[in-house]
Amino acid sequence: MMLRGNTVAIFTLLLIRLQAALWSIISDCDETYNYWEPLHYLLNGKGFQTWEYSPEFGLRSYSYLWLHALPAKILGLFVENGVVIFYFLRCLLAVVCAILEYRLYKTIRQKCGSSVGNMFLIFQLICPGMFISSAALLPSSFAMYITIATMTAWMNDQMKTVIAITAFSGLIGWPFAVIVSIPFVVEQLVKRKGIMEFVKNAILFGVLFGVPIVLIDSAYFGRLTVAALNIVRYNVFTSHGPDLYGVEPASFYLKNLFLNHNVALVMCSLYPLGVILATALAVKKGKNRLSPATALWKLSPLFLWLAVFVVQPHKEERFIFPVYPLFSFGSALLFELVTNSFDRYIKGKKLAGIKRILTAGIVATGLLLGLSRIIAVCINYRAPMTILNQLEQTNQNVNLCYGKEWYRFPGSFFVPSNYRVRFIPSSFNGMLPAYYDETENGSQLVHAYFNDKNLGNPHMLFPLKHCDFLVDLDTGEAYDPHSPEPNYSADAEHWTVVKSVDFVLASKSNTLARAFYVPFTSSRYAVMGKYNLLQRIK
């Protein structure tokens, strides 16, 4: 029976994660321009470069990119289609995520009981946040994988493993990911008094991973570069840090977490209160081998992470990716705590019936909200990833232009090799990415148009008259040539529509209608525009 349950668990995780790889959108332009584009440069010798990859700043690691470039290189020996390589890498990330989740699921079942393990698995499967983050090419998603591996090793008392994966993640991925391991470090240094062993292993794995990472990055940047230190210095020790790219109130994360975790957010947030009440009422552990206080300690990385990032002025959805699985864990722990407390007052068949009703209600609510959110995102926002499939390879150089939609460009993997993506003027006056210099040492060159202050430069802009194709969102307005962002789709004199896909107009739609999909209802409150691929009329 256990073997059958494990088979169903891994099969279901793989199925859901692969679906995410195939259908989820690129929700952040940072994923395109800071990861997919430099990866395309490593594989094909061309792609967009951002200021973070300029040698004078060196905030991003080429070593991290090579983790993905190696399997892509192997596939590239047999396949030349960029879209195939793109989705192959996504599917590979999805499989890695599913395997790590499965290992944590088995560990939770072993340490906390089958009830906690099963509820953890259910929340992971129905969580929109996991659907969005599990196959994303982002260091924050990589950090999420590391969080899952860290929790598995920590709960199994595998000290060396935790130190190794934390060192690897902090050096090659996102240095802030080490925050998740702080409770583990405190436990090792204070409770277990393993200072010397911890220091020895930290130095060992720091050198083991750090030396090759620094060597690879330094070779690409043409100077000694420790990307992990550079990104910490920029974000923490500069006067402006990332605040140049926008600041948000704390409610930003509250809204975002509700969209991505719904029921799990509420339940996990209530767990600390549940522990206090359970301790006061002397509620028994039940089948959970961990006491409520011990379980809360294992969940502490989540609250520590939120405490650090909620107070930061600059907020982005991906910053919370690393702790997404802990919302499922906290929810499962609360469910177990609540049902165990019933044992004090209710017995027999009545108790079993109440547990079944409670389980069904929670799962059904989470499933409906989760599916509604996932479907809404795929229907309303997927157009940028499908609009380019009408482009055909030709023998001539072709200019594909983006104006106000520059930040939704899905990446060069979607564009035939003889096409060049260009940026035409729009109301955006910040710094746009620019193509890598396509020479042998292109990644080592310092360009005057890059800066760390988000100041725009005319070098990145391209004349509209030289555009052969243009991607534009038709908002239904008349064409006004004097507008900084004309509705080019309405300029029938110069452009013809090659392909058109529905895309939600956020400013004209009800907030809930564009956030959640409800059959026969959403269409009345979500106003759709047309995401168009335009071709110049010659």
C-alpha positions in Angstrom: 0.0 0.0 0.0 2.8 2.4 0.9 4.6 1.6 -2.4 1.4 2.3 -4.4 0.9 5.6 -2.5 4.5 6.7 -3.3 4.0 5.8 -7.0 0.8 7.9 -7.2 2.6 10.8 -5.4 5.6 11.0 -7.7 3.5 10.4 -10.8 1.1 13.2 -9.9 3.8 15.6 -9.0 5.6 15.0 -12.3 2.3 15.3 -14.2 1.4 18.7 -12.6 4.9 20.1 -12.8 5.2 19.2 -16.5 1.9 20.8 -17.2 3.3 24.0 -15.5 6.4 23.8 -17.7 4.2 23.7 -20.9 1.5 26.1 -20.0 2.7 28.7 -17.4 3.7 32.1 -18.6 6.9 34.1 -18.1 5.5 36.4 -15.4 8.6 38.6 -14.9 10.7 40.3 -17.6 13.7 39.7 -15.4 13.4 36.0 -16.3 13.6 36.8 -20.0 16.4 39.4 -20.0 18.6 38.2 -17.1 18.4 34.5 -17.7 16.9 33.3 -21.0 18.7 35.9 -23.1 22.2 35.4 -21.6 21.6 31.6 -21.9 20.7 32.1 -25.6 24.0 34.0 -25.9 25.9 31.1 -24.4 24.3 28.7 -26.8 24.0 30.7 -30.0 26.4 33.6 -29.7 23.7 36.3 -29.6 21.2 37.5 -27.2 20.3 40.5 -25.0 22.6 41.7 -22.2 21.5 43.7 -19.2 23.6 46.0 -17.1 23.8 43.3 -14.4 26.0 41.3 -16.8 28.3 44.3 -17.6 31.8 43.5 -16.2 31.9 46.7 -14.2 28.9 45.4 -12.1 28.9 41.6 -12.5 25.8 40.9 -10.5 24.8 37.7 -12.3 26.6 34.4 -12.5 27.4 32.7 -15.8 28.0 29.5 -13.7 24.3 29.4 -12.9 23.5 29.7 -16.6 25.8 26.8 -17.4 23.8 24.5 -15.2 21.1 24.9 -17.9 23.3 25.4 -20.9 25.0 22.0 -20.6 21.8 19.9 -21.1 20.7 22.4 -23.7 24.0 22.0 -25.6 23.5 18.2 -25.6 19.9 18.6 -27.0 21.2 21.1 -29.5 23.3 18.4 -31.1 20.1 16.9 -32.3 17.6 19.8 -32.4 18.0 23.3 -33.7 14.5 24.6 -32.9 14.7 27.2 -30.2 11.2 26.7 -28.9 11.9 23.0 -28.4 15.0 23.8 -26.4 13.1 26.4 -24.3 10.4 23.9 -23.3 12.9 21.1 -22.9 14.7 23.1 -20.2 11.5 24.0 -18.6 10.4 20.4 -18.4 13.9 19.5 -17.0 13.4 22.1 -14.2 9.9 20.7 -13.6 11.2 17.2 -13.2 13.9 18.4 -10.7 11.3 20.2 -8.7 8.9 17.3 -8.6 11.7 14.9 -7.4 12.7 17.2 -4.7 9.1 17.7 -3.6 8.6 14.0 -3.5 11.6 13.5 -1.2 10.3 16.1 1.2 6.9 14.6 1.1 8.3 11.2 2.1 10.3 12.8 4.9 7.3 14.7 6.2 5.3 11.5 6.2 8.1 9.7 8.1 8.7 12.5 10.7 5.2 14.0 11.1 2.9 11.2 10.1 0.9 10.3 6.9 -1.8 12.9 7.6 0.6 15.8 7.5 2.5 14.4 4.6 -0.6 13.8 2.5 -2.0 17.3 3.2 1.4 18.8 2.3 1.3 17.0 -1.0 -2.3 18.1 -1.7 -1.5 21.8 -1.0 1.6 21.5 -3.2 -0.4 20.2 -6.1 -3.2 22.7 -6.0 -1.1 25.8 -5.2 -1.0 28.3 -8.1 2.3 29.7 -6.7 4.0 26.4 -7.3 2.5 26.2 -10.8 4.1 29.6 -11.6 7.4 29.1 -9.9 8.3 25.4 -10.3 9.6 25.7 -13.9 10.8 29.3 -14.0 14.4 30.0 -15.0 15.1 32.2 -12.0 17.5 32.0 -9.1 14.5 32.5 -6.8 13.0 29.3 -8.2 16.4 27.6 -7.9 16.5 28.8 -4.3 13.1 27.2 -3.8 14.5 23.9 -4.9 17.3 24.4 -2.4 14.7 25.2 0.3 13.0 21.9 -0.4 16.3 20.0 -0.3 17.4 21.9 2.9 14.2 21.0 4.7 14.5 17.4 3.7 18.1 17.2 4.9 17.4 19.2 8.1 14.5 17.0 9.1 16.7 13.9 8.5 19.6 15.4 10.6 21.9 15.5 7.6 24.1 18.4 8.6 26.7 18.1 5.9 24.0 18.0 3.2 22.4 21.2 4.5 25.7 23.1 4.6 26.7 21.8 1.1 23.5 22.8 -0.6 23.3 26.1 1.2 26.8 27.0 0.1 26.1 25.9 -3.4 22.8 27.9 -3.6 24.3 31.1 -2.0 27.3 31.1 -4.3 25.8 30.1 -7.7 22.2 31.1 -7.3 20.8 33.8 -5.0 23.0 34.7 -2.0 19.9 35.8 0.0 18.7 32.2 -0.1 21.0 31.4 2.9 18.4 33.1 5.1 16.4 29.9 5.0 19.3 28.0 6.7 19.7 30.5 9.6 17.5 28.5 12.0 19.5 25.3 11.1 22.7 27.2 11.8 21.5 28.4 15.1 20.5 24.9 16.0 23.9 23.5 15.1 25.9 26.2 16.9 23.8 26.7 20.0 21.8 23.6 20.7 24.2 21.0 19.4 27.4 23.0 20.1 28.8 21.8 16.8 30.8 25.0 16.1 34.0 23.4 14.8 32.3 20.8 12.6 30.0 23.5 11.2 33.0 25.8 10.4 35.0 23.0 8.9 32.2 22.0 6.6 31.3 25.5 5.7 34.9 26.2 4.6 35.2 22.9 2.8 32.0 23.4 0.7 32.6 27.1 0.3 36.0 26.5 -1.3 34.8 23.4 -3.2 31.9 25.3 -4.9 33.3 28.8 -4.7 36.6 28.4 -6.6 35.1 27.0 -9.8 32.2 29.4 -9.8 34.5 32.4 -9.4 36.9 31.1 -12.1 34.0 30.6 -14.6 32.5 34.0 -13.9 35.8 35.8 -13.9 36.6 34.2 -17.3 33.4 35.6 -18.8 33.6 39.0 -17.2 37.3 39.4 -18.0 38.2 40.3 -14.4 38.0 38.8 -10.9 34.3 38.6 -10.2 32.4 37.2 -7.2 28.8 37.7 -8.4 27.3 36.7 -5.0 29.2 39.5 -3.2 28.4 42.0 -6.0 24.7 41.5 -5.7 24.7 41.8 -1.9 26.8 45.0 -2.2 24.4 46.5 -4.7 21.2 45.6 -2.9 22.3 46.3 0.7 25.2 48.8 0.6 24.3 51.3 -2.2 22.3 54.4 -1.4 19.5 53.4 -3.8 19.7 49.6 -4.1 16.9 48.1 -6.1 14.4 50.8 -5.1 15.0 52.4 -8.4 12.8 49.8 -10.0 9.7 50.6 -7.9 8.6 50.3 -4.3 5.4 48.7 -2.9 3.6 48.6 0.4 3.4 45.5 2.6 0.0 44.8 1.2 1.6 43.9 -2.1 2.8 40.6 -0.7 -0.5 40.0 1.1 -2.4 40.3 -2.1 0.1 38.3 -4.0 0.3 35.5 -1.5 -3.5 35.2 -1.4 -3.6 34.8 -5.2 -0.9 32.2 -5.1 -1.7 30.3 -1.9 -5.3 31.2 -0.9 -6.3 28.7 1.8 -2.8 27.7 2.5 -1.8 31.3 3.3 -4.6 31.6 5.9 -3.9 28.2 7.5 -0.2 28.7 7.6 -0.5 32.1 9.1 -2.7 30.7 11.9 -0.2 28.0 12.8 1.8 30.0 15.4 -1.4 30.9 17.2 -2.5 27.2 17.0 0.8 26.2 18.6 0.2 28.6 21.5 -3.3 27.4 22.1 -2.3 23.7 21.8 0.5 24.2 24.3 -1.9 25.9 26.7 -4.5 23.2 26.3 -1.9 20.4 26.4 -3.1 19.0 23.1 -1.3 15.7 22.3 0.9 15.3 19.3 -1.2 12.5 17.8 0.7 10.7 15.1 3.0 13.6 14.6 6.3 12.7 16.1 7.2 16.4 16.3 5.8 18.5 19.2 3.9 21.6 18.0 6.8 23.8 19.3 9.4 21.7 17.4 7.3 21.7 14.2 7.0 25.5 14.5 10.8 25.7 14.8 11.1 23.7 11.6 8.7 26.2 10.0 10.6 29.3 11.3 12.5 29.9 8.0 9.2 31.0 6.4 8.5 33.6 9.0 12.1 34.7 9.1 12.1 35.1 5.3 8.8 37.1 5.4 10.2 39.3 8.2 13.2 40.2 6.0 11.5 40.8 2.7 8.2 42.4 3.8 10.1 45.4 5.2 12.1 45.9 2.0 10.6 48.8 -0.1 11.3 47.0 -3.4 9.0 44.0 -3.7 8.5 41.4 -6.4 6.5 38.2 -6.6 9.6 36.1 -7.2 11.2 37.2 -4.0 8.9 34.9 -2.1 9.4 31.9 -4.3 12.0 30.3 -2.1 9.6 29.7 0.8 6.5 28.8 -1.3 6.6 25.1 -0.2 6.7 26.1 3.5 3.1 27.5 3.2 2.0 24.0 2.3 4.0 22.5 5.2 2.5 25.0 7.7 -1.0 24.4 6.5 -0.6 20.7 6.8 0.7 21.1 10.4 -2.2 23.3 11.4 -4.7 20.8 9.9 -3.1 18.0 12.0 -3.1 20.2 15.1 -6.8 21.1 14.7 -7.9 17.6 14.1 -5.9 16.3 17.0 -7.6 18.8 19.3 -10.9 17.3 18.4 -9.9 14.1 20.1 -10.3 15.9 23.5 -14.0 16.5 22.9 -15.2 14.1 20.1 -14.8 10.4 19.8 -15.6 7.5 17.5 -17.4 7.7 14.1 -18.5 11.2 14.7 -14.9 12.4 14.9 -14.0 10.5 11.7 -16.9 12.1 9.9 -16.0 15.6 11.0 -12.4 15.0 9.8 -13.6 13.9 6.4 -15.9 16.9 6.0 -13.2 19.3 7.1 -10.6 17.7 4.8 -13.0 17.8 1.8 -14.0 21.4 2.5 -10.4 22.6 2.7 -9.2 20.7 -0.3 -12.2 21.6 -2.4 -11.8 25.3 -1.6 -8.1 25.3 -2.3 -8.6 23.3 -5.5 -11.3 25.6 -6.9 -9.4 28.8 -6.1 -6.1 27.3 -7.4 -7.6 26.1 -10.7 -9.5 29.3 -11.1 -6.3 31.3 -10.7 -4.1 29.1 -13.0 -6.7 29.1 -15.7 -7.2 32.9 -15.5 -3.4 33.5 -15.9 -3.2 31.1 -18.8 -6.2 32.6 -20.6 -5.6 36.3 -19.9 -1.8 36.5 -20.1 -0.4 33.8 -22.3 -0.6 35.7 -25.7 3.1 36.9 -25.7 4.3 33.3 -25.7 2.2 32.3 -28.7 2.1 35.4 -30.9 5.5 34.8 -32.5 4.8 31.3 -33.9 3.8 32.8 -37.2 7.3 34.1 -37.9 9.1 32.2 -40.7 12.8 31.8 -41.4 13.9 33.8 -44.4 17.2 34.5 -46.1 17.0 38.2 -45.3 17.6 40.0 -42.0 14.2 41.0 -40.4 13.6 43.6 -37.7 10.9 42.5 -35.1 10.0 45.6 -33.0 8.6 46.0 -29.5 7.3 49.3 -28.1 5.2 49.4 -24.9 5.2 45.6 -24.9 9.0 45.3 -24.6 8.8 43.8 -21.1 6.6 40.9 -22.4 9.0 39.7 -25.0 9.4 35.9 -24.2 13.0 35.6 -25.5 15.1 34.9 -28.5 14.4 31.2 -28.3 11.0 32.1 -29.9 12.5 34.0 -32.8 14.0 32.6 -36.0 17.8 33.1 -36.3 17.7 35.9 -38.9 15.4 38.1 -36.9 16.6 40.9 -34.7 14.4 42.2 -31.9 14.4 45.9 -31.7 13.0 48.5 -29.2 11.2 51.5 -30.5 10.5 54.6 -28.4 7.6 54.4 -25.8 6.7 56.1 -22.6 9.3 53.9 -20.8 12.4 56.0 -20.1 14.4 53.6 -18.1 17.3 51.4 -19.2 16.5 48.7 -21.8 18.7 45.7 -22.5 21.1 45.8 -25.4 22.5 43.0 -27.6 25.8 41.4 -26.5 28.7 42.4 -28.7 29.0 39.3 -31.0 32.7 38.9 -30.8 34.9 36.3 -29.0 35.1 38.4 -25.9 31.7 40.0 -26.1 30.8 39.3 -22.4 34.0 41.1 -21.3 33.3 44.4 -23.0 32.2 47.5 -20.9 29.7 49.7 -22.7 29.0 53.3 -21.9 25.3 52.9 -22.3 25.0 50.6 -19.2 24.5 52.0 -15.7 23.2 50.9 -12.3 20.8 53.8 -12.0 18.1 52.8 -14.5 18.9 55.7 -16.8 17.7 55.2 -20.4 20.1 55.5 -23.3 19.2 56.2 -26.9 21.6 53.5 -28.0 18.9 50.9 -27.3 16.2 52.6 -29.4 15.4 51.7 -33.0 13.6 53.8 -35.7 10.1 52.7 -36.3 10.4 53.1 -40.1 12.9 50.3 -40.3 10.6 47.8 -38.5 9.4 44.9 -40.6 7.2 43.4 -37.8 5.7 44.9 -34.7 4.2 43.4 -31.6 1.5 45.6 -30.2 -1.5 45.4 -27.8 -4.6 46.7 -29.4 -6.5 48.6 -26.7 -9.3 49.6 -29.0 -8.3 53.2 -29.2 -7.9 55.3 -32.4 -4.4 55.7 -33.9 -2.7 58.9 -32.7 0.7 59.4 -34.2 1.5 62.1 -31.6 1.0 59.7 -28.7 4.2 58.3 -27.0 2.5 54.9 -27.3 0.2 54.9 -30.4 -2.2 52.1 -31.0 -0.3 50.8 -34.0 -2.9 48.1 -34.6 -5.3 50.8 -35.7 -2.9 52.2 -38.2 -4.2 50.3 -41.2 -2.2 52.5 -43.6 1.1 51.1 -42.5 0.4 47.8 -40.7 -1.6 44.6 -41.3 -2.4 42.0 -38.6 -0.6 38.7 -39.1 -1.8 37.1 -35.9 -4.1 38.2 -33.1 -4.6 36.6 -29.6 -6.9 37.7 -26.8 -5.1 39.5 -23.9 -6.8 41.0 -20.9 -6.8 44.8 -20.5 -6.1 45.2 -16.9 -7.1 48.9 -16.6 -10.5 48.2 -18.0 -11.2 44.9 -16.2 -12.6 44.0 -12.8 -9.7 43.0 -10.5 -11.2 39.7 -9.4 -12.3 38.9 -13.0 -8.8 39.1 -14.3 -7.3 37.3 -11.3 -9.7 34.4 -11.2 -11.6 32.5 -13.9 -15.3 31.7 -13.4 -17.1 30.0 -16.2 -19.8 32.1 -17.9 -19.0 35.0 -15.6 -15.5 36.2 -16.1 -16.1 37.2 -19.7 -18.6 39.8 -18.6 -16.1 41.6 -16.3 -12.7 40.9 -17.9 -12.3 43.2 -20.9 -10.1 41.6 -23.6 -7.9 43.4 -26.1 -6.0 42.0 -29.0 -2.3 41.1 -28.7 -1.2 41.5 -32.3 1.7 40.6 -34.5 1.8 43.3 -37.2 3.6 43.3 -40.5 4.5 46.5 -42.3 2.6 47.1 -45.5 5.1 47.6 -48.3 
